[in-house]
Amino acid sequence: MSLLTATALTKSYGAFDVFIDLAFAIAKGDKIGLVGPNGCGKTTLLRILAGADEASSGDLHYARG
């Protein structure tokens, strides 16, 4: 059972696409890391997952509880 599932997430600022069609699932007990070069969208993704920002398109599904 996934605690979090992201499907086709896209974030754009005007004509600049931060990420396109991002998809992943995080299951209970998973250990994850988020790495990448400066400016690739790590903080933007975390802000979307935390609810502080909205994705341009795509779906996020959180498990109940």
CHARMM internal coordinates of N, CA and C (Angstrom, degrees):
IC EDIT
DIST 1 N 1 CA 1.4539
DIST 1 CA 1 C 1.5208
ANGL 1 N 1 CA 1 C 109.23
DIST 1 C 2 N 1.3151
ANGL 1 CA 1 C 2 N 116.69
DIHE 1 N 1 CA 1 C 2 N 130.14
DIST 2 N 2 CA 1.4605
ANGL 1 C 2 N 2 CA 122.07
DIHE 1 CA 1 C 2 N 2 CA -178.97
DIST 2 CA 2 C 1.5200
ANGL 2 N 2 CA 2 C 110.82
DIHE 1 C 2 N 2 CA 2 C -88.12
DIST 2 C 3 N 1.3248
ANGL 2 CA 2 C 3 N 115.31
DIHE 2 N 2 CA 2 C 3 N 136.25
DIST 3 N 3 CA 1.4597
ANGL 2 C 3 N 3 CA 120.81
DIHE 2 CA 2 C 3 N 3 CA 174.02
DIST 3 CA 3 C 1.5209
ANGL 3 N 3 CA 3 C 110.41
DIHE 2 C 3 N 3 CA 3 C -79.06
DIST 3 C 4 N 1.3293
ANGL 3 CA 3 C 4 N 115.44
DIHE 3 N 3 CA 3 C 4 N -31.50
DIST 4 N 4 CA 1.4519
ANGL 3 C 4 N 4 CA 121.69
DIHE 3 CA 3 C 4 N 4 CA -178.49
DIST 4 CA 4 C 1.5227
ANGL 4 N 4 CA 4 C 108.60
DIHE 3 C 4 N 4 CA 4 C -145.73
DIST 4 C 5 N 1.3208
ANGL 4 CA 4 C 5 N 115.69
DIHE 4 N 4 CA 4 C 5 N 132.38
DIST 5 N 5 CA 1.4588
ANGL 4 C 5 N 5 CA 121.36
DIHE 4 CA 4 C 5 N 5 CA 175.80
DIST 5 CA 5 C 1.5210
ANGL 5 N 5 CA 5 C 108.58
DIHE 4 C 5 N 5 CA 5 C -131.49
DIST 5 C 6 N 1.3196
ANGL 5 CA 5 C 6 N 115.46
DIHE 5 N 5 CA 5 C 6 N 128.09
DIST 6 N 6 CA 1.4591
ANGL 5 C 6 N 6 CA 121.99
DIHE 5 CA 5 C 6 N 6 CA 176.72
DIST 6 CA 6 C 1.5221
ANGL 6 N 6 CA 6 C 108.04
DIHE 5 C 6 N 6 CA 6 C -114.87
DIST 6 C 7 N 1.3211
ANGL 6 CA 6 C 7 N 115.78
DIHE 6 N 6 CA 6 C 7 N 135.00
DIST 7 N 7 CA 1.4627
ANGL 6 C 7 N 7 CA 121.23
DIHE 6 CA 6 C 7 N 7 CA -178.94
DIST 7 CA 7 C 1.5192
ANGL 7 N 7 CA 7 C 109.38
DIHE 6 C 7 N 7 CA 7 C -132.10
DIST 7 C 8 N 1.3126
ANGL 7 CA 7 C 8 N 116.63
DIHE 7 N 7 CA 7 C 8 N 123.27
DIST 8 N 8 CA 1.4647
ANGL 7 C 8 N 8 CA 124.16
DIHE 7 CA 7 C 8 N 8 CA 174.19
DIST 8 CA 8 C 1.5398
ANGL 8 N 8 CA 8 C 112.92
DIHE 7 C 8 N 8 CA 8 C 53.77
DIST 8 C 9 N 1.3349
ANGL 8 CA 8 C 9 N 116.81
DIHE 8 N 8 CA 8 C 9 N 40.48
DIST 9 N 9 CA 1.4715
ANGL 8 C 9 N 9 CA 119.53
DIHE 8 CA 8 C 9 N 9 CA 178.53
DIST 9 CA 9 C 1.5158
ANGL 9 N 9 CA 9 C 110.54
DIHE 8 C 9 N 9 CA 9 C -70.68
DIST 9 C 10 N 1.3092
ANGL 9 CA 9 C 10 N 115.56
DIHE 9 N 9 CA 9 C 10 N 133.67
DIST 10 N 10 CA 1.4536
ANGL 9 C 10 N 10 CA 122.39
DIHE 9 CA 9 C 10 N 10 CA 176.58
DIST 10 CA 10 C 1.5219
ANGL 10 N 10 CA 10 C 107.98
DIHE 9 C 10 N 10 CA 10 C -135.69
DIST 10 C 11 N 1.3180
ANGL 10 CA 10 C 11 N 115.84
DIHE 10 N 10 CA 10 C 11 N 138.34
DIST 11 N 11 CA 1.4650
ANGL 10 C 11 N 11 CA 120.90
DIHE 10 CA 10 C 11 N 11 CA 174.76
DIST 11 CA 11 C 1.5185
ANGL 11 N 11 CA 11 C 107.82
DIHE 10 C 11 N 11 CA 11 C -131.63
DIST 11 C 12 N 1.3174
ANGL 11 CA 11 C 12 N 115.34
DIHE 11 N 11 CA 11 C 12 N 124.19
DIST 12 N 12 CA 1.4625
ANGL 11 C 12 N 12 CA 122.07
DIHE 11 CA 11 C 12 N 12 CA -179.65
DIST 12 CA 12 C 1.5139
ANGL 12 N 12 CA 12 C 109.36
DIHE 11 C 12 N 12 CA 12 C -131.22
DIST 12 C 13 N 1.3223
ANGL 12 CA 12 C 13 N 114.63
DIHE 12 N 12 CA 12 C 13 N 145.77
DIST 13 N 13 CA 1.4593
ANGL 12 C 13 N 13 CA 122.34
DIHE 12 CA 12 C 13 N 13 CA 170.71
DIST 13 CA 13 C 1.5211
ANGL 13 N 13 CA 13 C 105.87
DIHE 12 C 13 N 13 CA 13 C -118.53
DIST 13 C 14 N 1.3133
ANGL 13 CA 13 C 14 N 116.61
DIHE 13 N 13 CA 13 C 14 N 97.19
DIST 14 N 14 CA 1.4594
ANGL 13 C 14 N 14 CA 120.43
DIHE 13 CA 13 C 14 N 14 CA -175.25
DIST 14 CA 14 C 1.5242
ANGL 14 N 14 CA 14 C 109.72
DIHE 13 C 14 N 14 CA 14 C 65.42
DIST 14 C 15 N 1.3214
ANGL 14 CA 14 C 15 N 116.52
DIHE 14 N 14 CA 14 C 15 N -123.60
DIST 15 N 15 CA 1.4610
ANGL 14 C 15 N 15 CA 120.91
DIHE 14 CA 14 C 15 N 15 CA -179.85
DIST 15 CA 15 C 1.5291
ANGL 15 N 15 CA 15 C 112.31
DIHE 14 C 15 N 15 CA 15 C -87.87
DIST 15 C 16 N 1.3398
ANGL 15 CA 15 C 16 N 117.83
DIHE 15 N 15 CA 15 C 16 N -6.15
DIST 16 N 16 CA 1.4635
ANGL 15 C 16 N 16 CA 121.95
DIHE 15 CA 15 C 16 N 16 CA -178.22
DIST 16 CA 16 C 1.5233
ANGL 16 N 16 CA 16 C 109.99
DIHE 15 C 16 N 16 CA 16 C -91.55
DIST 16 C 17 N 1.3262
ANGL 16 CA 16 C 17 N 116.94
DIHE 16 N 16 CA 16 C 17 N 117.43
DIST 17 N 17 CA 1.4714
ANGL 16 C 17 N 17 CA 122.42
DIHE 16 CA 16 C 17 N 17 CA 177.37
DIST 17 CA 17 C 1.5271
ANGL 17 N 17 CA 17 C 109.22
DIHE 16 C 17 N 17 CA 17 C -93.03
DIST 17 C 18 N 1.3301
ANGL 17 CA 17 C 18 N 116.44
DIHE 17 N 17 CA 17 C 18 N 119.09
DIST 18 N 18 CA 1.4574
ANGL 17 C 18 N 18 CA 120.72
DIHE 17 CA 17 C 18 N 18 CA 177.43
DIST 18 CA 18 C 1.5268
ANGL 18 N 18 CA 18 C 109.25
DIHE 17 C 18 N 18 CA 18 C -75.66
DIST 18 C 19 N 1.3311
ANGL 18 CA 18 C 19 N 117.26
DIHE 18 N 18 CA 18 C 19 N -48.80
DIST 19 N 19 CA 1.4662
ANGL 18 C 19 N 19 CA 122.15
DIHE 18 CA 18 C 19 N 19 CA 170.92
DIST 19 CA 19 C 1.5144
ANGL 19 N 19 CA 19 C 108.75
DIHE 18 C 19 N 19 CA 19 C -150.11
DIST 19 C 20 N 1.3390
ANGL 19 CA 19 C 20 N 115.31
DIHE 19 N 19 CA 19 C 20 N 153.74
DIST 20 N 20 CA 1.4614
ANGL 19 C 20 N 20 CA 122.41
DIHE 19 CA 19 C 20 N 20 CA -175.41
DIST 20 CA 20 C 1.5211
ANGL 20 N 20 CA 20 C 108.98
DIHE 19 C 20 N 20 CA 20 C -130.64
DIST 20 C 21 N 1.3329
ANGL 20 CA 20 C 21 N 116.83
DIHE 20 N 20 CA 20 C 21 N 132.56
DIST 21 N 21 CA 1.4718
ANGL 20 C 21 N 21 CA 123.94
DIHE 20 CA 20 C 21 N 21 CA 174.53
DIST 21 CA 21 C 1.5291
ANGL 21 N 21 CA 21 C 113.67
DIHE 20 C 21 N 21 CA 21 C 51.82
DIST 21 C 22 N 1.3101
ANGL 21 CA 21 C 22 N 116.54
DIHE 21 N 21 CA 21 C 22 N 47.25
DIST 22 N 22 CA 1.4625
ANGL 21 C 22 N 22 CA 122.13
DIHE 21 CA 21 C 22 N 22 CA 177.27
DIST 22 CA 22 C 1.5242
ANGL 22 N 22 CA 22 C 108.81
DIHE 21 C 22 N 22 CA 22 C -77.78
DIST 22 C 23 N 1.3255
ANGL 22 CA 22 C 23 N 117.35
DIHE 22 N 22 CA 22 C 23 N 131.51
DIST 23 N 23 CA 1.4633
ANGL 22 C 23 N 23 CA 121.59
DIHE 22 CA 22 C 23 N 23 CA -179.79
DIST 23 CA 23 C 1.5283
ANGL 23 N 23 CA 23 C 109.25
DIHE 22 C 23 N 23 CA 23 C -139.18
DIST 23 C 24 N 1.3428
ANGL 23 CA 23 C 24 N 115.95
DIHE 23 N 23 CA 23 C 24 N 134.20
DIST 24 N 24 CA 1.4621
ANGL 23 C 24 N 24 CA 120.80
DIHE 23 CA 23 C 24 N 24 CA 177.07
DIST 24 CA 24 C 1.5196
ANGL 24 N 24 CA 24 C 109.38
DIHE 23 C 24 N 24 CA 24 C -164.04
DIST 24 C 25 N 1.3137
ANGL 24 CA 24 C 25 N 115.67
DIHE 24 N 24 CA 24 C 25 N 166.08
DIST 25 N 25 CA 1.4617
ANGL 24 C 25 N 25 CA 122.44
DIHE 24 CA 24 C 25 N 25 CA 175.13
DIST 25 CA 25 C 1.5235
ANGL 25 N 25 CA 25 C 107.85
DIHE 24 C 25 N 25 CA 25 C -137.37
DIST 25 C 26 N 1.3180
ANGL 25 CA 25 C 26 N 116.32
DIHE 25 N 25 CA 25 C 26 N 141.38
DIST 26 N 26 CA 1.4615
ANGL 25 C 26 N 26 CA 122.33
DIHE 25 CA 25 C 26 N 26 CA 176.93
DIST 26 CA 26 C 1.5203
ANGL 26 N 26 CA 26 C 107.25
DIHE 25 C 26 N 26 CA 26 C -119.64
DIST 26 C 27 N 1.3217
ANGL 26 CA 26 C 27 N 115.94
DIHE 26 N 26 CA 26 C 27 N 116.67
DIST 27 N 27 CA 1.4599
ANGL 26 C 27 N 27 CA 121.84
DIHE 26 CA 26 C 27 N 27 CA -178.74
DIST 27 CA 27 C 1.5225
ANGL 27 N 27 CA 27 C 110.42
DIHE 26 C 27 N 27 CA 27 C -93.70
DIST 27 C 28 N 1.3078
ANGL 27 CA 27 C 28 N 115.58
DIHE 27 N 27 CA 27 C 28 N 159.42
DIST 28 N 28 CA 1.4640
ANGL 27 C 28 N 28 CA 121.06
DIHE 27 CA 27 C 28 N 28 CA 177.87
DIST 28 CA 28 C 1.5255
ANGL 28 N 28 CA 28 C 108.96
DIHE 27 C 28 N 28 CA 28 C -58.34
DIST 28 C 29 N 1.3193
ANGL 28 CA 28 C 29 N 116.23
DIHE 28 N 28 CA 28 C 29 N 131.72
DIST 29 N 29 CA 1.4546
ANGL 28 C 29 N 29 CA 122.00
DIHE 28 CA 28 C 29 N 29 CA 179.67
DIST 29 CA 29 C 1.5202
ANGL 29 N 29 CA 29 C 114.47
DIHE 28 C 29 N 29 CA 29 C 89.99
DIST 29 C 30 N 1.3329
ANGL 29 CA 29 C 30 N 117.70
DIHE 29 N 29 CA 29 C 30 N -9.04
DIST 30 N 30 CA 1.4660
ANGL 29 C 30 N 30 CA 120.49
DIHE 29 CA 29 C 30 N 30 CA 178.13
DIST 30 CA 30 C 1.5179
ANGL 30 N 30 CA 30 C 110.63
DIHE 29 C 30 N 30 CA 30 C -66.84
DIST 30 C 31 N 1.3073
ANGL 30 CA 30 C 31 N 115.08
DIHE 30 N 30 CA 30 C 31 N 145.70
DIST 31 N 31 CA 1.4548
ANGL 30 C 31 N 31 CA 122.07
DIHE 30 CA 30 C 31 N 31 CA 170.90
DIST 31 CA 31 C 1.5140
ANGL 31 N 31 CA 31 C 105.79
DIHE 30 C 31 N 31 CA 31 C -112.92
DIST 31 C 32 N 1.3245
ANGL 31 CA 31 C 32 N 116.30
DIHE 31 N 31 CA 31 C 32 N 127.93
DIST 32 N 32 CA 1.4642
ANGL 31 C 32 N 32 CA 119.61
DIHE 31 CA 31 C 32 N 32 CA -175.00
DIST 32 CA 32 C 1.5218
ANGL 32 N 32 CA 32 C 110.16
DIHE 31 C 32 N 32 CA 32 C -127.74
DIST 32 C 33 N 1.2951
ANGL 32 CA 32 C 33 N 115.81
DIHE 32 N 32 CA 32 C 33 N 158.95
DIST 33 N 33 CA 1.4585
ANGL 32 C 33 N 33 CA 123.06
DIHE 32 CA 32 C 33 N 33 CA 174.27
DIST 33 CA 33 C 1.5130
ANGL 33 N 33 CA 33 C 108.00
DIHE 32 C 33 N 33 CA 33 C -135.16
DIST 33 C 34 N 1.2966
ANGL 33 CA 33 C 34 N 116.49
DIHE 33 N 33 CA 33 C 34 N 147.76
DIST 34 N 34 CA 1.4634
ANGL 33 C 34 N 34 CA 121.64
DIHE 33 CA 33 C 34 N 34 CA 179.41
DIST 34 CA 34 C 1.5216
ANGL 34 N 34 CA 34 C 107.16
DIHE 33 C 34 N 34 CA 34 C -123.37
DIST 34 C 35 N 1.3152
ANGL 34 CA 34 C 35 N 116.35
DIHE 34 N 34 CA 34 C 35 N 106.00
DIST 35 N 35 CA 1.4609
ANGL 34 C 35 N 35 CA 121.65
DIHE 34 CA 34 C 35 N 35 CA -176.52
DIST 35 CA 35 C 1.5188
ANGL 35 N 35 CA 35 C 109.94
DIHE 34 C 35 N 35 CA 35 C -127.58
DIST 35 C 36 N 1.3037
ANGL 35 CA 35 C 36 N 116.10
DIHE 35 N 35 CA 35 C 36 N 153.40
DIST 36 N 36 CA 1.4569
ANGL 35 C 36 N 36 CA 121.57
DIHE 35 CA 35 C 36 N 36 CA 177.45
DIST 36 CA 36 C 1.5071
ANGL 36 N 36 CA 36 C 109.67
DIHE 35 C 36 N 36 CA 36 C 167.39
DIST 36 C 37 N 1.3236
ANGL 36 CA 36 C 37 N 116.29
DIHE 36 N 36 CA 36 C 37 N 168.28
DIST 37 N 37 CA 1.4685
ANGL 36 C 37 N 37 CA 120.07
DIHE 36 CA 36 C 37 N 37 CA -179.79
DIST 37 CA 37 C 1.5288
ANGL 37 N 37 CA 37 C 111.92
DIHE 36 C 37 N 37 CA 37 C -69.68
DIST 37 C 38 N 1.3113
ANGL 37 CA 37 C 38 N 115.41
DIHE 37 N 37 CA 37 C 38 N 164.55
DIST 38 N 38 CA 1.4644
ANGL 37 C 38 N 38 CA 121.31
DIHE 37 CA 37 C 38 N 38 CA 177.05
DIST 38 CA 38 C 1.5208
ANGL 38 N 38 CA 38 C 110.28
DIHE 37 C 38 N 38 CA 38 C -57.84
DIST 38 C 39 N 1.3387
ANGL 38 CA 38 C 39 N 115.54
DIHE 38 N 38 CA 38 C 39 N 135.76
DIST 39 N 39 CA 1.4477
ANGL 38 C 39 N 39 CA 120.59
DIHE 38 CA 38 C 39 N 39 CA 175.04
DIST 39 CA 39 C 1.5125
ANGL 39 N 39 CA 39 C 115.82
DIHE 38 C 39 N 39 CA 39 C 83.53
DIST 39 C 40 N 1.3353
ANGL 39 CA 39 C 40 N 118.07
DIHE 39 N 39 CA 39 C 40 N 10.14
DIST 40 N 40 CA 1.4705
ANGL 39 C 40 N 40 CA 119.12
DIHE 39 CA 39 C 40 N 40 CA -177.38
DIST 40 CA 40 C 1.5290
ANGL 40 N 40 CA 40 C 112.68
DIHE 39 C 40 N 40 CA 40 C -90.83
DIST 40 C 41 N 1.3528
ANGL 40 CA 40 C 41 N 118.78
DIHE 40 N 40 CA 40 C 41 N -6.36
DIST 41 N 41 CA 1.4603
ANGL 40 C 41 N 41 CA 120.89
DIHE 40 CA 40 C 41 N 41 CA 174.49
DIST 41 CA 41 C 1.5112
ANGL 41 N 41 CA 41 C 115.77
DIHE 40 C 41 N 41 CA 41 C 110.39
DIST 41 C 42 N 1.3230
ANGL 41 CA 41 C 42 N 119.08
DIHE 41 N 41 CA 41 C 42 N 13.85
DIST 42 N 42 CA 1.4745
ANGL 41 C 42 N 42 CA 121.70
DIHE 41 CA 41 C 42 N 42 CA -178.81
DIST 42 CA 42 C 1.5275
ANGL 42 N 42 CA 42 C 111.56
DIHE 41 C 42 N 42 CA 42 C -61.32
DIST 42 C 43 N 1.3135
ANGL 42 CA 42 C 43 N 117.02
DIHE 42 N 42 CA 42 C 43 N -50.62
DIST 43 N 43 CA 1.4662
ANGL 42 C 43 N 43 CA 120.92
DIHE 42 CA 42 C 43 N 43 CA -179.23
DIST 43 CA 43 C 1.5177
ANGL 43 N 43 CA 43 C 110.94
DIHE 42 C 43 N 43 CA 43 C -67.26
DIST 43 C 44 N 1.3142
ANGL 43 CA 43 C 44 N 117.28
DIHE 43 N 43 CA 43 C 44 N -38.17
DIST 44 N 44 CA 1.4577
ANGL 43 C 44 N 44 CA 121.32
DIHE 43 CA 43 C 44 N 44 CA 177.27
DIST 44 CA 44 C 1.5194
ANGL 44 N 44 CA 44 C 110.47
DIHE 43 C 44 N 44 CA 44 C -60.26
DIST 44 C 45 N 1.3256
ANGL 44 CA 44 C 45 N 117.49
DIHE 44 N 44 CA 44 C 45 N -45.04
DIST 45 N 45 CA 1.4597
ANGL 44 C 45 N 45 CA 121.17
DIHE 44 CA 44 C 45 N 45 CA 177.74
DIST 45 CA 45 C 1.5224
ANGL 45 N 45 CA 45 C 111.00
DIHE 44 C 45 N 45 CA 45 C -61.47
DIST 45 C 46 N 1.3184
ANGL 45 CA 45 C 46 N 118.13
DIHE 45 N 45 CA 45 C 46 N -45.16
DIST 46 N 46 CA 1.4671
ANGL 45 C 46 N 46 CA 120.91
DIHE 45 CA 45 C 46 N 46 CA 179.41
DIST 46 CA 46 C 1.5289
ANGL 46 N 46 CA 46 C 111.45
DIHE 45 C 46 N 46 CA 46 C -63.49
DIST 46 C 47 N 1.3236
ANGL 46 CA 46 C 47 N 117.68
DIHE 46 N 46 CA 46 C 47 N -37.47
DIST 47 N 47 CA 1.4631
ANGL 46 C 47 N 47 CA 120.67
DIHE 46 CA 46 C 47 N 47 CA 177.24
DIST 47 CA 47 C 1.5298
ANGL 47 N 47 CA 47 C 110.74
DIHE 46 C 47 N 47 CA 47 C -65.14
DIST 47 C 48 N 1.3170
ANGL 47 CA 47 C 48 N 117.70
DIHE 47 N 47 CA 47 C 48 N -37.62
DIST 48 N 48 CA 1.4667
ANGL 47 C 48 N 48 CA 121.40
DIHE 47 CA 47 C 48 N 48 CA 177.23
DIST 48 CA 48 C 1.5228
ANGL 48 N 48 CA 48 C 110.01
DIHE 47 C 48 N 48 CA 48 C -66.64
DIST 48 C 49 N 1.3240
ANGL 48 CA 48 C 49 N 117.05
DIHE 48 N 48 CA 48 C 49 N -44.32
DIST 49 N 49 CA 1.4684
ANGL 48 C 49 N 49 CA 120.82
DIHE 48 CA 48 C 49 N 49 CA -179.91
DIST 49 CA 49 C 1.5241
ANGL 49 N 49 CA 49 C 111.68
DIHE 48 C 49 N 49 CA 49 C -64.45
DIST 49 C 50 N 1.3361
ANGL 49 CA 49 C 50 N 116.89
DIHE 49 N 49 CA 49 C 50 N -33.08
DIST 50 N 50 CA 1.4650
ANGL 49 C 50 N 50 CA 121.64
DIHE 49 CA 49 C 50 N 50 CA -179.87
DIST 50 CA 50 C 1.5227
ANGL 50 N 50 CA 50 C 112.36
DIHE 49 C 50 N 50 CA 50 C -81.87
DIST 50 C 51 N 1.3347
ANGL 50 CA 50 C 51 N 117.62
DIHE 50 N 50 CA 50 C 51 N -10.62
DIST 51 N 51 CA 1.4613
ANGL 50 C 51 N 51 CA 120.47
DIHE 50 CA 50 C 51 N 51 CA -179.66
DIST 51 CA 51 C 1.5069
ANGL 51 N 51 CA 51 C 114.05
DIHE 50 C 51 N 51 CA 51 C 88.13
DIST 51 C 52 N 1.3327
ANGL 51 CA 51 C 52 N 118.01
DIHE 51 N 51 CA 51 C 52 N 7.18
DIST 52 N 52 CA 1.4549
ANGL 51 C 52 N 52 CA 121.23
DIHE 51 CA 51 C 52 N 52 CA -179.83
DIST 52 CA 52 C 1.5289
ANGL 52 N 52 CA 52 C 112.32
DIHE 51 C 52 N 52 CA 52 C -83.50
DIST 52 C 53 N 1.3209
ANGL 52 CA 52 C 53 N 117.05
DIHE 52 N 52 CA 52 C 53 N -13.48
DIST 53 N 53 CA 1.4615
ANGL 52 C 53 N 53 CA 123.04
DIHE 52 CA 52 C 53 N 53 CA 179.65
DIST 53 CA 53 C 1.5274
ANGL 53 N 53 CA 53 C 107.46
DIHE 52 C 53 N 53 CA 53 C -144.55
DIST 53 C 54 N 1.3182
ANGL 53 CA 53 C 54 N 117.29
DIHE 53 N 53 CA 53 C 54 N 164.29
DIST 54 N 54 CA 1.4658
ANGL 53 C 54 N 54 CA 121.24
DIHE 53 CA 53 C 54 N 54 CA 179.40
DIST 54 CA 54 C 1.5126
ANGL 54 N 54 CA 54 C 110.02
DIHE 53 C 54 N 54 CA 54 C -115.66
DIST 54 C 55 N 1.3159
ANGL 54 CA 54 C 55 N 115.56
DIHE 54 N 54 CA 54 C 55 N 144.84
DIST 55 N 55 CA 1.4621
ANGL 54 C 55 N 55 CA 121.04
DIHE 54 CA 54 C 55 N 55 CA 174.52
DIST 55 CA 55 C 1.5285
ANGL 55 N 55 CA 55 C 108.68
DIHE 54 C 55 N 55 CA 55 C -73.60
DIST 55 C 56 N 1.3195
ANGL 55 CA 55 C 56 N 116.45
DIHE 55 N 55 CA 55 C 56 N 151.54
DIST 56 N 56 CA 1.4616
ANGL 55 C 56 N 56 CA 120.80
DIHE 55 CA 55 C 56 N 56 CA 176.73
DIST 56 CA 56 C 1.5216
ANGL 56 N 56 CA 56 C 110.21
DIHE 55 C 56 N 56 CA 56 C -68.82
DIST 56 C 57 N 1.3292
ANGL 56 CA 56 C 57 N 116.31
DIHE 56 N 56 CA 56 C 57 N -35.92
DIST 57 N 57 CA 1.4639
ANGL 56 C 57 N 57 CA 121.37
DIHE 56 CA 56 C 57 N 57 CA 175.02
DIST 57 CA 57 C 1.5251
ANGL 57 N 57 CA 57 C 108.51
DIHE 56 C 57 N 57 CA 57 C -158.27
DIST 57 C 58 N 1.3134
ANGL 57 CA 57 C 58 N 116.12
DIHE 57 N 57 CA 57 C 58 N 168.67
DIST 58 N 58 CA 1.4593
ANGL 57 C 58 N 58 CA 121.98
DIHE 57 CA 57 C 58 N 58 CA -179.46
DIST 58 CA 58 C 1.5176
ANGL 58 N 58 CA 58 C 111.72
DIHE 57 C 58 N 58 CA 58 C 106.78
DIST 58 C 59 N 1.3266
ANGL 58 CA 58 C 59 N 115.18
DIHE 58 N 58 CA 58 C 59 N 177.68
DIST 59 N 59 CA 1.4609
ANGL 58 C 59 N 59 CA 121.49
DIHE 58 CA 58 C 59 N 59 CA -176.63
DIST 59 CA 59 C 1.5134
ANGL 59 N 59 CA 59 C 111.49
DIHE 58 C 59 N 59 CA 59 C -129.21
DIST 59 C 60 N 1.3374
ANGL 59 CA 59 C 60 N 115.12
DIHE 59 N 59 CA 59 C 60 N 142.23
DIST 60 N 60 CA 1.4624
ANGL 59 C 60 N 60 CA 123.17
DIHE 59 CA 59 C 60 N 60 CA 171.72
DIST 60 CA 60 C 1.5202
ANGL 60 N 60 CA 60 C 107.28
DIHE 59 C 60 N 60 CA 60 C -120.51
DIST 60 C 61 N 1.3079
ANGL 60 CA 60 C 61 N 116.40
DIHE 60 N 60 CA 60 C 61 N 132.66
DIST 61 N 61 CA 1.4643
ANGL 60 C 61 N 61 CA 120.95
DIHE 60 CA 60 C 61 N 61 CA 176.97
DIST 61 CA 61 C 1.5147
ANGL 61 N 61 CA 61 C 108.55
DIHE 60 C 61 N 61 CA 61 C -126.92
DIST 61 C 62 N 1.3211
ANGL 61 CA 61 C 62 N 115.82
DIHE 61 N 61 CA 61 C 62 N 123.97
DIST 62 N 62 CA 1.4649
ANGL 61 C 62 N 62 CA 122.58
DIHE 61 CA 61 C 62 N 62 CA 178.41
DIST 62 CA 62 C 1.5298
ANGL 62 N 62 CA 62 C 108.22
DIHE 61 C 62 N 62 CA 62 C -105.21
DIST 62 C 63 N 1.3328
ANGL 62 CA 62 C 63 N 116.86
DIHE 62 N 62 CA 62 C 63 N 143.84
DIST 63 N 63 CA 1.4574
ANGL 62 C 63 N 63 CA 120.82
DIHE 62 CA 62 C 63 N 63 CA 175.03
DIST 63 CA 63 C 1.5215
ANGL 63 N 63 CA 63 C 108.72
DIHE 62 C 63 N 63 CA 63 C -69.97
DIST 63 C 64 N 1.3129
ANGL 63 CA 63 C 64 N 116.10
DIHE 63 N 63 CA 63 C 64 N 150.48
DIST 64 N 64 CA 1.4574
ANGL 63 C 64 N 64 CA 120.62
DIHE 63 CA 63 C 64 N 64 CA 177.49
DIST 64 CA 64 C 1.5244
ANGL 64 N 64 CA 64 C 110.07
DIHE 63 C 64 N 64 CA 64 C -66.25
DIST 64 C 65 N 1.3360
ANGL 64 CA 64 C 65 N 114.69
DIHE 64 N 64 CA 64 C 65 N 146.17
DIST 65 N 65 CA 1.4557
ANGL 64 C 65 N 65 CA 120.30
DIHE 64 CA 64 C 65 N 65 CA 176.15
DIST 65 CA 65 C 1.4847
ANGL 65 N 65 CA 65 C 111.28
DIHE 64 C 65 N 65 CA 65 C 81.76
END
COOR INIT
IC SEED 1 N 1 CA 1 C
IC BUILD
